[in-house]
Amino acid sequence: MGDQSPKAKRTWEIYNILGEHEAKMQQLEAEGKLPKATPKKKRRVEQSESSEDTK
């Protein structure tokens, strides 16, 4: 891994940070400190995309 470009190194840093964040969010959710993951966000995105398609 010593021959990675700075961009590749940064990509892995971000990937690792996101993995840590996901693990922490799952832990908090399991402890009941967060509401369950809401699929509403996805629906909103799909609605906005479909409304753009119809324009």
LINPE-V652679 format. One record per helix or strand of 3 or more residues. SS is the DSSP state (h for helix, s for strand). FROM is the first residue (numbers start at 0). TO is the last residue. If there is no record, write none. Layout:
BEGIN
SS FROM TO
SS FROM TO
END
This chain:
BEGIN
h 5 29
h 39 53
END
